[in-house]
């Protein structure tokens, strides 16, 4: 990430602000979060637990997928430290079916995190070209080209186009041009879209919607927002994420990629504030866009899939606390998942490789 910043023509004051925020984070401990005691949701059609940044624990019925798994305390060597601890400890993860990596940047492909997951992970999928950065692991590692699909235990995973850099170090930008992807997850008629990192690309989103006309949930990044000359060529802000959500014709949206690391100059809560402003201006209600705190969970009951935008949000903070953190709606009823307030101890950090 440091190389990406240095290679970008940022004003000195902006670069200084980003560096200062990271230095402050390095001298501080990540903020503790209260974690859900039980993350598996029996009977749910879809459940999404936000671990932090682009890491989501996705449950589709009885299958579990981890996106862009990052559990280390720092990324990019020791340059950028986590502002908030992970929403679940590695040792409390359910049995995983596979993990997905969207691109090669250190805050998305974390080899130190994969070390910790090695005994728990049967398979990892990468975008085309990603294998060159992978050491040997005991789990299977496969590259997937755009529009190509992989099937495992009834899951169908398809690489879909996004607009983002595929390089890892900066010097490899010239030839790492295909190593960024979004992912479509399908299982028993349910569909979840994971964007990874992407700028706004109407053509790509419309092409994806044409091939996958029934997306239940779209997981979309909403930051960094500022500074625009750094952020917009490679990232979505809240308004662009909402437009991508509409382009994809998804039923629900869960935002991610904010308030986890000091990437950009956005203060805490800025990305979600801009998202809410855009929702109001675009007429998109809070029953469709579900803003989670880290450690919070979006649950879509089976009964709600055919009845419009109904869903539950579970937070270890409780309804009031999660509303402060950004949750958009809480429902109750027979299908609602219960809320737990149990906190697990922090897991030790592993240096990033």
Residue, then its C-alpha position, 0 to 999 in steps of 0.5 A: x500500500x505504501x508503494x501505491x501511495x508513493x506512486x500516486x501524485x498525491x499532494x505532500x499535505x495529503x501524503x503527510x496526513x495518511x502517513x501521520x494517521x498510520x504512525x498514530x495507529x502503529x503506536x496504538x492498539x486496535x480498538x476492541x469490538x464485542x464479538x457475536x458468541x454464535x455466528x452460524x445461523x441455522x435456517x438462514x438463506x444468507x448470513x454475512x459477518x463483517x470481519x473488517x475491511x474486505x473480509x466477510x464471512x459469508x454463509x449460504x445455507x450450510x456453506x461458509x466462504x471467507x473473502x479477502x481473509x486478513x486477520x493480521x494486526x498489520x498489513x504491508x509489512x508493518x506499515x499499516x496497522x489495524x484500527x479495529x480488531x477483527x470481528x471474529x477470531x480465527x479460532x472461532x471460525x466455522x468449518x470453511x468451504x473455501x476462501x476468495x482473494x480479489x487482488x494482490x494488494x497487501x490488505x487483501x492478499x495477506x500471506x500471514x493470515x493464510x498461514x493462520x488459516x492453513x489447517x482450516x482451509x480446503x481451497x483458495x481461489x485467486x484471480x488470473x495471475x495470482x499464483x505467482x505470489x503464493x508460497x506452498x500451502x497444504x490447501x488447494x490454490x487455483x486461479x480463475x479467469x474472468x467469467x470462468x467458474x469453479x464448483x465445490x460441494x454444490x457451490x458455484x464461484x464465478x470470477x466477474x470483471x471489476x476495475x482495479x489494479x492487480x499488482x502487488x509491489x508497484x514494479x509489477x504493474x506492467x505485467x500484473x494486469x489481470x489479477x483483480x476480480x470480483x466474485x459471484x457466489x451461488x448455492x441452491x438458488x441463492x446468489x451473493x456478489x463480492x466486489x473486492x476493490x473496484x472503481x465505478x465501471x458501469x459496463x462491467x456491472x451491467x454485464x455482470x447483472x445480465x449474466x446473474x439476474x437474481x443477486x440477493x446481496x451485493x457486498x460493495x466497498x465505499x472507501x476511501x472517499x478522499x482524496x478524490x484523485x487517489x481514490x476515484x481511479x480505483x475505488x468506489x465512494x458511497x454514491x458510486x457504490x449505490x449506483x453499482x448496486x442499482x446497476x447490478x439489480x441486487x436486492x440488498x447491499x452490504x457496504x465494506x472497506x471502511x474504518x478498518x485501516x488508515x488508507x486515505x484521509x477519511x475520518x472515522x464515520x465519514x464514508x458511512x455518512x457520505x453513503x447515507x447522504x447519497x441514499x437519501x438523495x437517490x431515494x434508496x431506503x434503509x431496508x435495502x442497504x445494511x451498514x454493519x459495525x465490525x463484528x456485526x452480521x446481516x442475516x437474510x432468512x429463507x422466508x424473506x427472500x421472496x417477500x421484498x427487502x426484509x432482513x435482520x441485522x445482528x450486532x454484539x452491541x445490541x440494536x442501539x449500539x449498532x445503530x450508533x455504529x451504522x446499522x440501518x434497520x433491525x427487525x424481530x420475529x421468528x426468523x430473526x437471529x438473536x443478538x449476543x454480547x459475548x466478547x472473545x479475547x484478542x488473538x495474537x497478531x502474526x507478522x505479514x509476509 
